[in-house]
Amino acid sequence: MSHWAPGGALASNVEITAATVLRGDIIQVGGRACRVSDLFQLPQGAKQLLFESGELLTISGRTRLVAVRMTRRRWRSP
C-alpha cells in the first residue's frame, strides 16, 4: 500500500532483507520508528544497520522485515 507524504513523496511499505535494505528506510523496532542512516556489510550476507538515533541492529542474510520507503514523485510535463 502506498500513501502520499508531505512534500510530494510517496511512502510505501516494502519487505526488506539484508540484500535490499537502503539508507533512509524506516523500520519499526520495539514500537519506535527508526531511520537507517548507514549500513555495514558483515560476513555471510549479514548487515549491520546504524539508525539516526545511534542504535545498531544486525540482521542476517535470511532476516525479513517490513519498512517504509519514501520515493520522490516524478513530474511529467504534458
Secondary structure, 3 states (H helix, E strand, C coil): CEEEEHHHEEEEEEEECCCCCCCCCEEEECCEEEEEEEEEECHHHCEEEEECCCCEEEECCCCCEEEEEEEECCCCCC
